[in-house]
Amino acid sequence: MSKSAWKKMLTGVFAIAGFLAVGAFTAAAQEVQGGTLYGNMQTVTQDMLNRAAGDGNNFLHTNGNYEQTRYYPARQINVDNVKNLRPAWIFQTEIVESQETTPIVVNGIMYITTSFNHVYALNAKTGAQIWHYKHKMGPITTYCCGPNNRGVAAYGDKVYMGTLDAKLVALDAKTGKLVWEKQIADPELGYSETMAPSAVNGKILIGTNGGEYGIRGFVKAYDWATGDLLWTFNTIPENSVGVWAENDATGRNMKRDIAAEKAALKKLGDPYKTLGGGVWQNPAVDLERKRVYFVVGNPSPDLDGSIRPGDNLYTDSLVAVDLDTGKYVCHFQYIAHDVWDLDAVSPPILTQVRDANGNMVDGLLHGGKTGHVYIHNRDDCSLIRFSEAMVPQEDMWVLPTKDGQRMLPGANGGVEWSPMTVDENLGLAYAINLHQPMTYHVESSPYPEGKLWLGGAFKVIPTEEQWGNITAVDYNTGKIRWKVKTPQPMIGGIMATAGGLVFTGEGNGLFKAYDSATGNVLWSFQAGAGVNAPPASYTVDGKQYIVVGAGGNVQLNYKRGNNIIAFALPD
């Protein structure tokens, strides 16, 4: 298609989407009220959520299902025809700012969020707006890495969102009206919410970010109907010291001065009240075990370990808790006493894996900022293996200094917050990675009471090349099956489908489909702004769609936008 023809078509799509968004509100709302085309939007049942992994119509969880595989089971769009994929509709939000939302699709209705906590309900077939909710932000917001929001949870007759001013809000799914809101934590102390909640067994689960502000992290469970607090798990226990681990998860010495730390502990005491440990992303839920698995972020202050002696439990860890009570079950710490901000953020995935003896066991995968995929046994959180490094690793674990020390990977990753995906038929996990060389600088400072508290800085080295990659890892061996380099660091998310495809976007605006077995690029689309949000898929009236947000990214300063773009095959 010529540039002028493409521009004319794109303008037409924008015009149609804009007209529908403004002019068709009444018709769209009546369509939902009638319930004849898309069913009863007042109920998202637990059974629907339990069966989401095999649901070829909806996209009910942020990461597709409770196992967080991000694998969509429809194959209408496949390796043979994906080259014909075209925009079906484009919806422009009111907010031109970074987008990290995963669209949730329930019976033909799509829910998306934006930066600064707007929620839209859209007709998933046409992109027409049904309703629009704007959160009334409180006077104080303190947040890291952009005013992002990663999406809603849908449960019963409501949708739920966490907010930058540290609230959990419940909205009527049919109208967008506020039903209730709860203050989760104090934003003046550095707490905020950018993660999407998770809904399970009458509970709405949500963690907190703020590991750069001296918070004490947590995961909380709220009653879906009333908003009553059911339980709290503090990610920083009152005894956060641990076992004085000398090596990281891969067995490499971390060059800790244990004697100096023990002396600091005797002088300062346990730093648990301000030790960080945010939970940035959705937990995985094992319904059979009634367990919740999540990963915990960096300690506070990020780079200065002198005033936080010990292993700093449970920062940089995989943690499992009881779904009903929030009680601790098990944990595994990747990096003890982290002074490089290489926290655990990419959400864990539940799948079957081979253990060291070749037996299939209930496993768990996590993509680390170190550049490894870690493979665990779900029973006790123990590590079975770790993958080959997906990005360069150099001078690990050199300690930060005032003048700065170079170490790879830099503080952004490896695998940042970006969700991975798996294709269990191929035994492959797919991750998107950053290569962004940095120097680590330390400068001690006291707790600033809710203000940014890095304890130094990590600085990009401007003379060194930055890039990204998409990597397929055989999680039963740890070997890399294939890898594709991208011109810019990758951040956002990735999705696999039964059509033999993986979809992911880049900061330069390209959204691409790859052959999941080989890594060959089969299709691409220029979205006009950074595609740094996780994609989703759904089916309406027999037609499969791929949908993604194109709004750029604050953390890596990719071009901003305000588009939600749905793609489908031509009729």
C-alpha distance (Angstrom), angle and dihedral (degrees) to the residues before:
residue distance angle dihedral
M1 . . .
S2 3.81 . .
K3 3.80 120.2 .
S4 3.82 91.8 -113.3
A5 3.81 92.9 48.3
W6 3.81 91.4 47.2
K7 3.81 90.9 48.9
K8 3.81 90.7 50.7
M9 3.81 91.6 49.1
L10 3.81 92.8 46.8
T11 3.82 91.3 48.8
G12 3.78 89.1 51.3
V13 3.79 92.1 51.0
F14 3.81 91.1 49.7
A15 3.79 90.5 48.6
I16 3.80 92.7 50.0
A17 3.81 92.3 45.9
G18 3.80 91.0 48.0
F19 3.81 92.6 48.7
L20 3.78 92.2 48.2
A21 3.79 92.2 45.9
V22 3.80 92.5 53.5
G23 3.77 106.3 25.0
A24 3.77 105.1 35.0
F25 3.80 100.0 52.9
T26 3.80 94.4 111.6
A27 3.78 94.8 46.4
A28 3.78 92.3 47.0
A29 3.80 92.2 48.4
Q30 3.80 91.2 49.1
E31 3.77 89.5 49.9
V32 3.79 90.3 57.8
Q33 3.80 93.1 43.6
G34 3.78 90.5 52.5
G35 3.78 90.3 55.9
T36 3.79 93.1 -161.7
L37 3.78 99.3 114.5
Y38 3.79 105.0 35.6
G39 3.80 105.7 17.9
N40 3.78 131.4 -120.2
M41 3.80 107.6 -26.1
Q42 3.79 91.6 -169.5
T43 3.79 94.5 78.6
V44 3.80 131.7 57.6
T45 3.77 100.6 171.7
Q46 3.78 128.1 -151.4
D47 3.78 87.8 -120.2
M48 3.82 90.3 58.1
L49 3.79 90.6 51.2
N50 3.82 91.9 46.6
R51 3.81 91.3 52.9
A52 3.80 96.6 42.7
A53 3.80 94.5 112.0
G54 3.81 90.0 67.9
D55 3.81 97.0 36.3
G56 3.80 108.5 117.3
N57 3.81 93.5 -177.3
N58 3.80 107.8 48.3
F59 3.79 140.2 43.0
L60 3.79 100.8 -147.2
H61 3.81 104.1 166.2
T62 3.80 132.5 47.9
N63 3.79 88.6 -113.0
G64 3.79 97.6 30.2
N65 3.81 101.1 -99.2
Y66 3.80 142.3 5.2
E67 3.82 89.3 -83.2
Q68 3.84 88.6 57.1
T69 3.80 93.5 -136.9
R70 3.83 93.6 143.5
Y71 3.81 86.1 -145.8
Y72 3.80 114.7 144.1
P73 3.84 112.7 -154.8
A74 3.84 99.7 -149.2
R75 3.81 120.5 100.7
Q76 3.80 104.4 -173.8
I77 3.82 87.0 110.0
N78 3.79 105.0 52.8
V79 3.80 145.9 151.7
D80 3.80 91.7 -78.3
N81 3.81 99.4 52.3
V82 3.80 106.5 22.3
K83 3.81 88.7 99.7
N84 3.81 86.4 72.7
L85 3.81 95.3 55.8
R86 3.83 112.7 131.4
P87 3.82 137.1 175.8
A88 3.81 109.6 -83.8
W89 3.81 94.1 -175.2
I90 3.79 141.3 -18.5
F91 3.79 123.6 -147.4
Q92 3.79 120.5 -162.9
T93 3.79 116.7 -150.6
E94 3.79 124.5 -149.2
I95 3.81 91.5 -114.7
V96 3.80 120.8 75.6
E97 3.78 99.5 -162.7
S98 3.78 141.4 98.4
Q99 3.79 116.4 -42.6
E100 3.78 124.0 -150.2
T101 3.81 98.0 152.6
T102 3.79 123.2 131.1
P103 3.81 109.1 -148.8
I104 3.81 113.1 -122.6
V105 3.82 113.0 -149.7
V106 3.80 122.8 -163.1
N107 3.80 119.9 175.4
G108 3.79 94.6 -31.5
I109 3.82 96.8 -40.5
M110 3.79 118.6 110.0
Y111 3.81 125.2 -156.3
I112 3.79 119.7 -160.9
T113 3.79 134.4 169.7
T114 3.79 133.8 -154.0
S115 3.76 138.1 -156.6
F116 3.81 111.2 -71.0
N117 3.82 91.2 33.8
H118 3.76 108.9 -78.5
V119 3.82 117.5 154.1
Y120 3.81 124.5 -158.4
A121 3.79 130.0 -169.2
L122 3.80 111.6 -154.7
N123 3.78 137.9 -177.2
A124 3.80 98.2 -107.5
K125 3.80 92.1 -150.2
T126 3.82 98.0 52.6
G127 3.80 107.6 14.4
A128 3.82 91.4 -120.1
Q129 3.78 114.7 154.5
I130 3.81 116.3 -114.9
W131 3.80 98.9 177.1
H132 3.79 141.2 -15.2
Y133 3.82 126.4 -150.2
K134 3.82 122.8 -164.6
H135 3.78 115.3 -164.4
K136 3.80 114.7 -132.2
M137 3.77 99.0 -127.4
G138 3.79 119.5 -143.6
P139 3.81 121.9 -122.4
I140 3.83 94.2 -97.6
T141 3.80 127.3 56.3
T142 3.79 122.7 164.2
Y143 3.79 116.0 177.4
C144 3.75 143.5 151.8
C145 3.79 130.3 -128.7
G146 3.81 101.1 8.1
P147 3.84 139.2 -37.8
N148 3.80 89.9 -80.0
N149 3.77 132.5 155.6
R150 3.80 123.6 -164.7
G151 3.79 100.2 -157.2
V152 3.80 147.0 -89.0
A153 3.77 136.4 -67.0
A154 3.81 117.3 -132.4
Y155 3.79 120.7 -147.9
G156 3.78 132.8 155.0
D157 3.81 107.9 -31.2
K158 3.81 95.2 -26.1
V159 3.78 144.1 75.8
Y160 3.80 121.5 -148.5
M161 3.80 133.2 -149.9
G162 3.80 136.0 -179.5
T163 3.81 116.2 -137.8
L164 3.78 139.1 -145.1
D165 3.81 89.9 -114.9
A166 3.82 89.0 59.1
K167 3.80 100.5 -102.2
L168 3.79 134.3 132.2
V169 3.80 112.8 -139.6
A170 3.79 128.9 -167.2
L171 3.82 117.7 -154.4
D172 3.78 131.0 -168.9
A173 3.80 103.1 -106.1
K174 3.78 92.2 -145.2
T175 3.82 99.8 48.9
G176 3.80 107.9 14.7
K177 3.80 90.9 -123.9
L178 3.80 117.8 149.3
V179 3.82 110.8 -104.4
W180 3.81 99.3 176.8
E181 3.78 141.6 -25.6
K182 3.79 131.5 -156.3
Q183 3.80 130.2 -162.4
I184 3.80 105.0 -125.3
A185 3.81 98.8 -174.4
D186 3.81 141.9 -23.3
P187 3.83 113.3 -74.0
E188 3.82 89.8 -162.1
L189 3.81 87.1 68.1
G190 3.82 92.8 52.9
Y191 3.80 101.8 -91.5
S192 3.81 120.3 140.8
E193 3.80 139.7 153.2
T194 3.78 125.7 -128.1
M195 3.82 99.7 143.1
A196 3.78 123.2 96.2
P197 3.81 114.3 -111.6
S198 3.81 121.6 -119.3
A199 3.81 124.6 -134.9
V200 3.82 123.6 -149.3
N201 3.81 136.6 148.8
G202 3.78 94.8 -11.9
K203 3.80 93.3 -46.8
I204 3.79 131.2 111.6
L205 3.81 109.0 -151.3
I206 3.78 122.2 -157.6
G207 3.80 135.7 162.6
T208 3.77 129.5 -166.3
N209 3.77 138.9 -115.8
G210 3.78 124.2 -148.2
G211 3.79 103.5 105.4
E212 3.81 88.0 143.0
Y213 3.82 92.6 59.6
G214 3.80 106.8 56.3
I215 3.80 96.3 -100.6
R216 3.80 126.2 151.3
G217 3.78 104.7 -120.2
F218 3.78 127.1 -134.3
V219 3.79 149.6 165.5
K220 3.81 115.9 -133.5
A221 3.80 134.2 -168.0
Y222 3.82 120.9 -148.0
D223 3.78 130.8 -171.3
W224 3.80 107.8 -101.5
A225 3.82 95.0 -139.0
T226 3.81 103.5 39.0
G227 3.80 105.9 20.0
D228 3.82 91.1 -125.0
L229 3.80 113.8 156.7
L230 3.82 110.0 -110.3
W231 3.80 102.8 178.4
T232 3.81 144.0 -17.5
F233 3.79 128.5 -148.8
N234 3.80 113.2 -164.6
T235 3.80 109.8 -145.3
I236 3.81 88.3 -152.6
P237 3.83 111.3 60.2
E238 3.81 120.1 -151.8
N239 3.80 86.9 -109.7
S240 3.79 101.0 51.0
V241 3.82 97.3 158.3
G242 3.81 99.5 97.3
V243 3.80 124.6 178.7
W244 3.84 100.4 -42.2
A245 3.81 90.5 -109.4
E246 3.80 113.6 -156.2
N247 3.82 98.6 -169.9
D248 3.79 133.8 53.2
A249 3.82 124.3 -125.3
T250 3.80 91.2 -80.0
G251 3.81 94.0 52.0
R252 3.81 98.2 -104.0
N253 3.79 118.9 140.1
M254 3.83 112.6 -111.2
K255 3.83 95.2 -155.5
R256 3.79 94.7 -123.8
D257 3.80 120.4 172.1
I258 3.80 95.3 -135.0
A259 3.82 94.2 177.3
A260 3.82 91.4 55.2
E261 3.80 91.0 47.1
K262 3.80 92.4 51.3
A263 3.79 89.8 50.5
A264 3.82 90.0 50.2
L265 3.80 90.9 49.4
K266 3.79 90.9 53.7
K267 3.81 90.3 50.1
L268 3.82 101.8 38.1
G269 3.80 104.7 25.2
D270 3.79 126.9 -140.7
P271 3.84 110.7 -28.7
Y272 3.84 94.8 -151.7
K273 3.82 96.9 126.0
T274 3.84 93.7 65.3
L275 3.81 102.0 21.8
G276 3.82 99.5 116.2
G277 3.78 117.2 -140.9
G278 3.79 101.8 164.5
V279 3.80 121.8 -173.7
W280 3.80 106.2 -137.8
Q281 3.79 103.3 175.0
N282 3.79 143.1 41.1
P283 3.78 120.8 -74.9
A284 3.78 122.4 -123.0
V285 3.81 113.7 -120.6
D286 3.81 124.0 -144.2
L287 3.80 102.0 -161.7
E288 3.80 94.0 -173.0
R289 3.80 94.0 53.5
K290 3.82 92.3 33.7
R291 3.78 89.2 -130.6
V292 3.77 134.8 139.4
Y293 3.82 117.6 -147.9
F294 3.81 121.4 -163.7
V295 3.78 140.4 153.6
V296 3.80 125.8 -120.7
G297 3.80 126.7 -140.2
N298 3.78 136.3 -133.3
P299 3.81 129.8 -46.9
S300 3.82 123.4 -109.2
P301 2.95 125.8 -83.1
D302 3.78 91.0 34.9
L303 3.80 101.9 -145.7
D304 3.81 105.5 18.1
G305 3.79 110.6 82.0
S306 3.80 95.5 166.6
I307 3.82 93.7 88.2
R308 3.82 97.1 41.1
P309 3.82 106.1 55.4
G310 3.79 121.3 -173.9
D311 3.80 135.3 40.8
N312 3.83 89.1 -55.5
L313 3.81 95.4 -132.0
Y314 3.01 129.2 -122.0
T315 3.80 96.7 9.8
D316 3.82 117.0 115.7
S317 3.80 88.8 16.3
L318 3.77 145.6 123.7
V319 3.82 108.2 -125.3
A320 3.81 132.4 -171.5
V321 3.81 123.6 -162.1
D322 3.80 135.2 176.2
L323 3.80 111.5 -90.2
D324 3.80 94.7 -141.8
T325 3.81 99.9 43.8
G326 3.81 108.5 17.0
K327 3.81 90.0 -125.7
Y328 3.80 119.3 154.0
V329 3.82 116.5 -96.9
C330 3.82 107.2 168.1
H331 3.79 143.7 -36.6
F332 3.78 142.6 -164.2
Q333 3.82 121.7 -155.6
Y334 3.80 117.1 -147.5
I335 3.81 98.5 -171.7
A336 3.79 121.4 15.8
H337 3.81 117.9 -150.8
D338 3.81 91.6 4.3
V339 3.83 113.5 -154.8
W340 3.82 96.2 169.0
D341 3.85 101.8 64.2
L342 3.80 90.7 -118.0
D343 3.79 92.0 145.9
A344 3.79 127.7 168.2
V345 3.82 108.1 -103.8
S346 3.82 113.0 137.0
P347 3.83 107.2 97.4
P348 3.83 118.4 -103.9
I349 3.81 121.6 -111.0
L350 3.81 126.6 -145.2
T351 3.79 117.1 -143.4
Q352 3.80 142.3 132.0
V353 3.81 113.9 -82.4
R354 3.79 137.8 175.3
D355 3.78 114.7 -107.1
A356 3.80 125.1 -143.7
N357 3.82 90.1 -79.9
G358 3.79 93.9 50.8
N359 3.81 95.1 -105.5
M360 3.80 120.2 137.0
V361 3.82 111.1 -114.8
D362 3.77 137.4 167.4
G363 3.77 102.0 -84.4
L364 3.78 142.1 -177.9
L365 3.81 130.6 -148.3
H366 3.79 129.5 -155.5
G367 3.80 127.2 -179.4
G368 3.80 109.9 -142.7
K369 3.78 133.2 -152.2
T370 3.79 83.8 -124.6
G371 3.82 87.4 72.3
H372 3.82 95.5 -110.4
V373 3.78 128.1 116.0
Y374 3.80 105.8 -138.1
I375 3.82 118.4 -148.5
H376 3.82 117.3 -156.4
N377 3.78 140.6 -176.2
R378 3.79 106.9 -116.5
D379 3.81 93.9 -146.3
D380 3.80 97.2 69.0
C381 3.85 105.1 1.8
S382 3.82 89.6 -112.5
L383 3.80 119.7 154.3
I384 3.81 116.0 -108.6
R385 3.80 97.0 179.6
F386 3.77 143.9 -37.1
S387 3.77 127.8 -131.0
E388 3.74 130.2 -113.1
A389 3.80 110.8 -83.7
M390 3.80 111.3 -84.9
V391 3.84 93.6 -160.8
P392 3.82 133.8 32.4
Q393 3.80 116.8 -74.8
E394 3.79 117.8 -162.4
D395 3.82 133.9 168.8
M396 3.81 94.3 -0.9
W397 3.03 118.0 -157.0
V398 3.81 103.3 12.3
L399 3.82 111.2 153.9
P400 3.82 122.0 -117.6
T401 3.81 117.3 -105.8
K402 3.79 134.3 -168.2
D403 3.82 91.3 -102.1
G404 3.79 92.9 42.7
Q405 3.79 136.9 -103.3
R406 3.79 124.8 -134.8
M407 3.78 116.7 -128.8
L408 3.78 133.4 158.9
P409 2.93 132.4 -104.3
G410 3.79 98.6 42.3
A411 3.78 123.1 -135.5
N412 3.82 94.2 -84.8
G413 3.80 96.3 59.9
G414 3.12 160.5 -158.8
V415 3.76 93.8 -68.4
E416 3.79 108.4 8.5
W417 3.82 120.0 -171.7
S418 3.81 88.1 -50.2
P419 3.84 111.5 128.9
M420 3.80 116.0 -124.0
T421 3.81 125.7 -142.4
V422 3.81 134.5 -147.8
D423 3.77 137.2 -149.9
E424 3.80 104.0 -155.0
N425 3.82 91.4 -168.8
L426 3.79 89.3 63.7
G427 3.82 96.3 32.4
L428 3.80 89.4 -126.7
A429 3.80 133.8 137.3
Y430 3.80 117.1 -158.6
A431 3.79 121.9 -149.5
I432 3.79 134.7 176.8
N433 3.80 115.0 -142.0
L434 3.79 143.7 -164.7
H435 3.78 127.7 -139.4
Q436 3.80 105.6 -167.5
P437 3.82 113.7 149.2
M438 3.82 114.1 -142.6
T439 3.76 143.6 173.7
Y440 3.81 120.1 -129.9
H441 3.80 119.2 -136.3
V442 3.81 126.0 -173.8
E443 3.80 126.6 -156.1
S444 3.78 118.1 165.3
S445 3.80 119.3 -131.8
P446 3.83 134.1 163.4
Y447 3.80 124.2 -105.5
P448 3.85 105.9 -72.5
E449 3.83 97.6 -157.7
G450 3.78 104.1 -112.7
K451 3.80 99.5 -19.1
L452 3.80 126.7 113.6
W453 3.80 108.6 -67.7
L454 3.79 112.4 -176.7
G455 3.79 98.0 145.5
G456 3.78 88.5 -137.8
A457 3.80 133.9 -18.2
F458 3.79 143.3 -82.9
K459 3.79 111.4 -140.6
V460 3.80 129.4 -162.5
I461 3.80 112.8 -124.0
P462 3.83 103.1 -125.5
T463 3.80 94.9 -159.8
E464 3.81 94.3 58.2
E465 3.80 125.6 82.0
Q466 3.79 118.6 -106.5
W467 3.79 122.1 -155.7
G468 3.78 144.4 144.5
N469 3.76 141.2 -139.3
I470 3.77 145.8 -158.0
T471 3.79 109.8 -132.3
A472 3.80 131.4 -169.3
V473 3.81 112.6 -153.2
D474 3.81 126.1 -166.9
Y475 3.78 97.7 -135.5
N476 3.80 92.7 -164.3
T477 3.80 91.3 62.7
G478 3.80 105.7 16.6
K479 3.79 90.5 -124.6
I480 3.79 122.6 136.7
R481 3.81 109.9 -117.2
W482 3.81 97.6 -171.8
K483 3.78 140.6 -14.5
V484 3.82 132.9 -163.4
K485 3.80 120.2 -163.4
T486 3.82 120.5 -138.7
P487 3.81 126.3 -159.7
Q488 3.81 94.0 -121.0
P489 3.81 134.7 38.1
M490 3.80 111.0 -83.9
I491 3.79 123.3 -123.2
G492 3.80 128.9 156.9
G493 3.79 119.1 58.5
I494 3.78 145.6 -78.4
M495 3.82 137.3 -128.1
A496 3.81 132.9 -159.6
T497 3.81 124.5 -154.4
A498 3.79 137.7 -163.3
G499 3.79 86.8 -111.8
G500 3.81 89.3 78.4
L501 3.82 93.1 -102.2
V502 3.77 141.1 121.1
F503 3.81 120.4 -159.3
T504 3.79 126.9 -158.0
G505 3.81 139.3 147.8
E506 3.79 138.1 -134.9
G507 3.79 136.5 -140.5
N508 3.81 90.6 -111.4
G509 3.82 90.4 66.4
L510 3.80 98.6 -100.2
F511 3.79 118.1 135.8
K512 3.80 111.9 -167.5
A513 3.79 143.5 -173.4
Y514 3.81 118.3 -145.2
D515 3.78 131.4 -167.7
S516 3.81 100.7 -106.4
A517 3.81 92.8 -145.5
T518 3.81 98.7 48.0
G519 3.82 110.0 15.6
N520 3.80 92.7 -121.7
V521 3.81 112.9 153.9
L522 3.81 107.2 -119.6
W523 3.83 102.3 171.7
S524 3.79 141.1 4.6
F525 3.79 138.3 -174.0
Q526 3.82 130.4 -166.9
A527 3.81 107.5 -133.2
G528 3.81 97.9 -176.0
A529 3.82 94.8 -123.3
G530 3.77 134.6 49.4
V531 3.80 113.6 -65.4
N532 3.79 96.5 -144.9
A533 3.79 101.4 143.1
P534 3.81 128.1 92.3
P535 3.83 113.1 -98.4
A536 3.81 125.2 -128.1
S537 3.81 136.1 -167.2
Y538 3.79 136.2 -148.8
T539 3.80 142.6 161.3
V540 3.82 128.5 -125.6
D541 3.81 124.0 179.9
G542 3.79 90.8 -10.3
K543 3.83 95.3 -52.6
Q544 3.80 120.8 115.0
Y545 3.80 119.0 -140.8
I546 3.79 134.0 -166.9
V547 3.81 113.8 -152.6
V548 3.80 133.7 -172.6
G549 3.79 140.4 162.7
A550 3.82 120.0 -116.7
G551 3.79 107.9 -163.2
G552 3.79 105.3 119.0
N553 3.78 127.5 -126.2
V554 3.81 135.6 -84.8
Q555 3.79 97.1 -155.0
L556 3.81 94.3 59.5
N557 3.81 94.9 23.7
Y558 3.79 96.2 -121.4
K559 3.80 118.5 170.6
R560 3.81 113.0 -73.5
G561 3.78 126.1 -129.0
N562 3.79 142.6 153.9
N563 3.80 106.4 -132.2
I564 3.77 132.6 126.8
I565 3.81 105.9 -167.0
A566 3.80 125.5 -164.6
F567 3.82 120.1 -166.0
A568 3.79 130.9 -162.2
L569 3.79 140.4 162.3
P570 3.81 116.1 -91.0
D571 3.81 116.5 -96.7
